[in-house]
Amino acid sequence: MKKYILFLAIFISLKGFSVDLDILITTVDNEGAVSGVTYRIYAKKYDKNVTINGVVGTFVSPVVVRSTTSFYQSTYGGYSSQFVDEGNYSMDSTLLYDSWFTLGYETNQNNSLISLGGYFSQFENGDSLYMNNGCWFVPQDDPASNSGDCVLIGQFYNYR
């Protein structure tokens, strides 16, 4: 049995005083193209006035996404959705199931995601995503920060 650990501190912009937020984890149907399981992590909002602008990891509250196996990283992708060029899907169809973090974006098309600090090389090599001194975010007026009830935080392909 695989175990998954997820700790996220999420930056939100409020137009009210209270926030009701959940983390949802879904699986992606890979149609047998790969032997593992691809998970998508979403922040679910219950207030339409809430925007999710970033994820931050600090020494006190690090961002951790970990598995008992390793994460798949396509040579055509990267650690964030900024590196996912859908033009590369024809060269490597497993890029569809690659592991990356984001805020609302699935590819680099019109993607304004910015990542600062953090040590992403371990994650890029298939190890855990661990960030205790950085963040990823989009500008406050970015449509991805308020894209409906759920905002995509990342996709993680886990070997079986």
N, C-alpha and C positions, 0 to 999 in steps of 0.2 A: 504494500500500500504506500503510495506516495503522499508526502505531506507538503503542504504549501504554506508559506508564511508571508503575510503581506502587512506592512505598516506604511501608511501614507499620512503625511500632513498636507492638507489641501488648503491653498489660499482661496478665499472666496470674497467676492464683493457683495456687500449687503445694501439693500435699500430699506430693510426692515431691521428688527432687533433679534430675531431668533432664526436659527438655521436647523433644518431637519435634513440630514444627508445620510445616505447609505452607500455601501460599496457592493456592487453586483459583479459576480463572476459568471461568465457564460462560456460555452464551448463553441468552437467554429467547426462546422462540418467540413472535414478535409477530403471527403469522398474517396478515401483510401489512398490518396496521393502520397501521404507520409505515414509513418508508423506510430507517431506520437499523437499528442493531443494539444491543440492550440486553444488557449484561453484568452478571452478578452475581459478586461477589467474596466468597469464603468463607475463613475460617481453619479448616484441617482439623487436628483434634487426634487423636493416637494413644494418649493416656492418658486414661482416664475420670476421673481425679482432677484433671485440669487444667480450670480455668474461665477463660474469657476475659472480663475485666471492662472493658477499655478500649483505646483507640487514642490514642497521644500523639504530638505533633509538637513537636520542639525546634529551636533554632537549629542544633545539631549534627546532628540526625537529623529533618528535617522529613517530614511526611506529604505525598506528592505523588501525585496521580492526574491524568494528562495525556494528551491525544490530539492528533493532528495536525489534527483538525477541532475541533468544539465539542460540548459536552454539552447535551442537551435539558433544559429546565426548564419544566415545566407551570406555568401561572399558578395552578392549583389545588393545587400541591404546595409543596415547599420544599426546603431543603438537607439536611434529615434526615427520617427516617421519622416523626418527631414531627408533621410537617405533612401526612402522607398520610392523608386521611380517605376511607375506602372509599365513603362516601356521595356523594362527588364523582365517582366513576367514571362515573355516568350522565350528568353534565354534560360530562365530557371523558374519553373512553375512552383517550386517550393518556397519562393520568395513570398507568395501569398500567405504563408504560415510562419514567416520569420518572427523573431522576437524584437520588440521595440517599445519605447514609451512615447507618449504623445499627449496632447490635449485637444481631442476632437478630430484630428486629421489621421487619415489612413495612408496617405501618400504625400509626396513633396509638392503636389499641385496646390498653389496658392497658400502654402503652409507658412505661417509666421511664427512657428514654435522656436523658442530660444532656450538653450540650456547653458547654464553657468556653473562653474565649479564641478564637483563630483569627479569620481574616478570611474569612467565607463569602460575602460579597456578590459577589466575582468569580465564584465557582462558581455562585452563584444566577443570574448573567448568562450562563452557558454556558462560562466559562473553566475552566481547570484548578482542581482542588481542591488548595490548597497551605496547609499549616498548620505554622508553625514556632514557635508559642507557645500551644498549646492542646491540648485533648483532647476526646474523647467517651467516655462510659462509662455503665455501669449499676451499681447497687449490687451488692455481692458476693453477696448471697443471691438475686439476680434469676434466675429460671429461664432467661432468655435467655443468660446467661453460660455455661451448661452444657447447651445444647440439643442433645445428641447429638454425633456425630463432627465436624460442621461447624457453624460459627457464621457467619451472614450478616454481612458487614462493610459492604456497600454495593451499590447498583445504579446503573449508569451507562449512559445512552442516548447512543450516539455516532452523529452524522449521517454519512451516506455521502458 
